[in-house]
Amino acid sequence: MLKKRDSDFGELEGAEIDGSLLESNDTASKNLIPVIYQSGYLTIKDYDKKSNIYKLGFPNKHVKNAFMTLMKYI
């Protein structure tokens, strides 16, 4: 899935996603954010209860660096 995605993974910092998608395990989906979140690379940074929107980001610079390094080899 990650090999097929042609974009900058830096956009993951501050990504916003509907709460129902965070529980999704649909690996056929084009949205990789739930998969990356469930793998532990992203964490919840903020939540808007009214809209059920979560703002995600890397928990710290070490995790972000590890993820970005991993993406270089994919």
WOPETA-V440915 format. One record per pair of residues at least 12 apart in sequence whose C-alpha atoms are under 7 Angstrom apart, sorted by the first residue. I is the first residue (numbers start at 1). J is the second residue. Records with the same first field share a line. If there is no record, write none. Layout:
I = J + J
This chain:
3 = 74
12 = 57
13 = 56 + 57 + 58
14 = 55 + 56 + 57
15 = 55 + 56 + 57
16 = 53 + 54 + 55 + 56
17 = 53 + 54 + 55
18 = 52 + 53 + 54
19 = 52 + 53 + 54
21 = 34
22 = 34
41 = 58 + 63 + 67
42 = 56 + 57 + 58 + 59
43 = 56 + 57 + 58 + 59
44 = 56 + 57
45 = 57
